[in-house]
């Protein structure tokens, strides 16, 4: 009998083996921002997202794969299902807590390199500089472990982590979230938002 998290992991990561091939096959799902993909996420996984947000799937944290799937339900899926609404970020604090617990157990080292990037991405989504620093450190270490063919992909992830880190170091929050969350932007933030690449 398949684990309850297996359909989600298969949908998110596919069946390719190398990180390069996984990213090539699934990159548009991860970062494409297509309404059809958002609808599919809602239709297939909305019930599990609700359960995760309610804390009902905590037993998934007892294994690295379940831990990873629960993190996706809290961090990635709300960003698709509730895109451009405050609810998109509702799982962030719980995801960060669960990531921290798993990292202490070394669960990330039992995942593939591409799976690990989605664990560290939770830290990048945080408006806390210590989490940002940890994301950069984790991806720097991961990059050093990669074979040559996978280094560009992980290097790209590290580059984005450093950009997230720089924004939080400067503003203590992500200015591009202000409008969605009903926060008032400062003049400096509004000027920053006019820059290319200021929105993640």
C-alpha positions in Angstrom: 0.0 0.0 0.0 1.4 3.4 -1.0 2.1 6.0 1.6 -0.6 8.7 1.7 2.0 11.3 0.6 3.2 9.4 -2.5 0.8 10.9 -5.0 1.9 14.4 -4.1 5.6 13.6 -4.3 5.0 11.9 -7.7 3.1 14.9 -9.0 5.7 17.4 -7.7 8.9 15.6 -8.6 7.9 13.1 -11.4 9.9 9.9 -12.2 13.1 11.3 -13.5 16.2 10.4 -11.5 18.8 13.1 -12.0 18.2 16.6 -10.5 18.7 18.1 -13.9 16.1 15.9 -15.5 13.6 16.4 -12.7 14.0 20.2 -12.9 13.6 20.1 -16.7 10.4 18.0 -16.5 8.8 19.8 -13.5 10.2 23.4 -13.6 7.1 24.8 -15.3 4.9 23.3 -12.5 7.1 24.7 -9.8 7.5 28.2 -11.2 5.0 28.5 -14.1 2.2 30.3 -12.4 -0.5 28.8 -14.7 -4.1 28.8 -13.7 -4.6 25.3 -15.0 -1.8 24.1 -12.7 -3.3 26.0 -9.8 -6.7 24.3 -10.5 -5.1 20.9 -10.6 -3.4 21.5 -7.3 -6.7 22.6 -5.8 -8.6 19.6 -7.2 -6.1 17.0 -6.2 -4.6 18.2 -2.9 -6.9 20.9 -1.4 -8.2 18.4 1.2 -4.7 17.5 2.3 -3.7 21.1 2.4 -6.6 21.8 4.8 -5.6 18.9 6.9 -2.0 20.0 7.0 -2.9 23.6 8.0 -5.1 22.2 10.8 -2.2 20.2 12.1 -3.9 16.8 11.3 -1.0 15.4 9.3 1.8 15.8 11.9 2.5 12.1 11.9 3.9 12.5 8.4 6.9 14.1 10.1 8.1 10.7 11.3 9.8 9.9 8.0 11.9 12.1 5.6 9.5 11.6 2.7 6.4 12.3 4.7 8.1 15.3 6.2 8.9 16.6 2.7 5.4 16.1 1.5 3.9 17.9 4.5 6.3 20.8 3.9 5.0 21.0 0.3 1.4 21.0 1.5 2.1 23.9 3.9 4.5 26.0 1.8 4.1 25.4 -2.0 0.5 24.2 -2.5 -1.1 27.2 -0.7 0.9 29.5 -3.0 -0.8 27.8 -5.9 -4.3 27.2 -4.5 -4.6 30.6 -2.9 -2.4 32.6 -5.3 -2.4 36.4 -4.9 -4.4 36.3 -1.6 -3.2 36.5 2.0 -4.1 32.8 2.5 -1.2 31.9 0.2 1.2 32.5 3.1 -1.0 31.0 5.9 1.1 27.8 6.2 4.5 29.6 6.3 5.0 29.7 10.1 4.1 26.0 10.6 6.2 25.0 7.6 9.2 26.8 9.1 8.7 25.1 12.4 8.4 21.7 10.8 11.4 22.3 8.6 13.5 23.3 11.7 12.5 20.1 13.5 13.4 17.9 10.5 16.7 19.6 10.0 17.7 18.9 13.6 17.0 15.2 12.8 19.1 15.4 9.6 16.1 14.4 7.5 17.3 16.7 4.6 20.3 14.5 4.1 18.0 11.6 3.4 16.4 13.4 0.5 17.6 13.9 -3.1 19.4 17.1 -3.8 16.4 18.5 -5.7 14.0 17.6 -2.9 16.3 19.3 -0.4 16.0 22.6 -2.4 12.3 22.7 -1.5 13.1 22.2 2.1 15.5 25.1 2.0 13.0 27.2 0.0 10.8 27.3 3.1 13.6 29.2 4.8 13.9 31.6 1.9 10.2 32.3 2.2 10.7 33.5 5.8 10.8 37.1 6.7 13.4 36.3 9.3 17.1 37.0 8.6 18.3 34.0 10.6 16.3 31.7 8.4 17.6 33.4 5.3 21.1 33.0 6.5 20.5 29.3 7.1 19.0 28.8 3.6 22.1 30.3 2.0 24.4 28.2 4.2 22.4 25.0 3.4 22.4 25.6 -0.3 26.1 26.5 -0.3 26.9 23.2 1.3 24.6 21.4 -1.1 26.2 23.0 -4.1 29.7 21.8 -3.0 28.3 18.2 -3.0 27.0 18.2 -6.5 28.4 16.6 -9.6 29.3 19.0 -12.4 26.1 18.4 -14.4 23.9 19.4 -11.5 25.9 22.3 -10.2 24.3 25.0 -12.5 20.8 24.2 -11.2 21.8 24.3 -7.5 23.9 27.4 -8.2 20.8 29.1 -9.5 18.9 28.1 -6.4 21.7 29.6 -4.3 21.7 32.8 -6.3 18.0 33.2 -5.6 18.5 32.5 -1.9 21.1 35.2 -1.7 18.6 37.6 -3.4 16.0 36.7 -0.8 18.5 37.2 1.9 19.5 40.6 0.7 15.9 41.8 0.6 15.2 40.7 4.2 18.5 42.2 5.3 17.5 45.5 3.8 13.7 45.7 4.6 13.1 43.0 7.3 10.2 41.8 5.1 9.3 41.2 1.4 7.9 44.4 0.0 6.1 42.6 -2.8 3.9 41.0 -0.3 2.7 44.3 1.2 -0.2 44.9 -1.1 -1.6 41.4 -0.7 -1.2 41.4 3.1 -2.6 44.9 3.5 0.7 46.4 4.7 1.7 49.9 3.9 4.8 50.2 1.8 7.5 52.8 2.6 8.8 55.1 0.0 12.0 53.1 -0.2 10.0 49.9 -0.7 7.9 51.4 -3.5 11.0 52.6 -5.3 12.5 49.1 -4.9 9.4 47.5 -6.3 10.0 49.3 -9.6 13.3 47.5 -10.0 13.5 44.4 -12.2 13.6 41.2 -10.1 12.2 42.8 -7.0 9.3 40.3 -6.9 9.7 36.6 -6.2 
